Amino acid sequence: MRIISGKYKGKVIDGYNIEGTRPTMDRVKESLIASVYSNISDSICLDLFTGSGSVGLELLSNGAKKCYFVDSNPKVIEVLNKNINKLNLKEEYKLLKNDFKDALLNFKNNNIKFDIIFLDPPYKFNLISQSLELIEKYDLLNDDGIIICEYETEEINNYDFNILKEKKYGSKLIKILNKISE
């Protein structure tokens, strides 16, 4: 697995073989980054179910100011720490070994809001709607921010978010959302 664009382009990262994760395919990542490229510069990002961390690392590679990586799997945290060291990241990231609900509440309590939120939870647990509900309830998305959802079959309740784009890549679906303007 590698970083496909930006300042870390071509750097090899670990994580494709962590049990319980499915790294985002390169062609999906490439299309995803192209779709949100204008939102990335100086953004604060959240890679909520980080898995390999490849999307969050890709956002940092393309100019995000900071990315928060959240996962409860100790192996994921170990591999992500290796990747962060390989890329020599300093202040650009925050790594949290946490349940997603606790992490979202922590962000609310610390007044942390995001410009880009990436949601790619384990597919069998249908966690995107739960995450969107908490993101809305805790007001964690900046007014001009976006949420990227990667999933297979989950029925997603969009809550008070607009659908900006939907695209299918094989069995994977990508949905990009933003806040409904008042």
Secondary structure, DSSP 4 states (H G I P E B T S, - for coil): -B--SSTTTT-B---TT-TT--PPPHHHHHHHHHHHHHHHTT-EEEESS-TT-HHHHHHHHTT-SEEEEEES-HHHHHHHHHHHHHHT--SSEEEEE--HHHHHHHHHHTT--EEEEEE---GGG--HHHHHHHHHHTT-EEEEEEEEEEESSPPPP-TTEEEEEEEEETTEEEEEEEEPP-
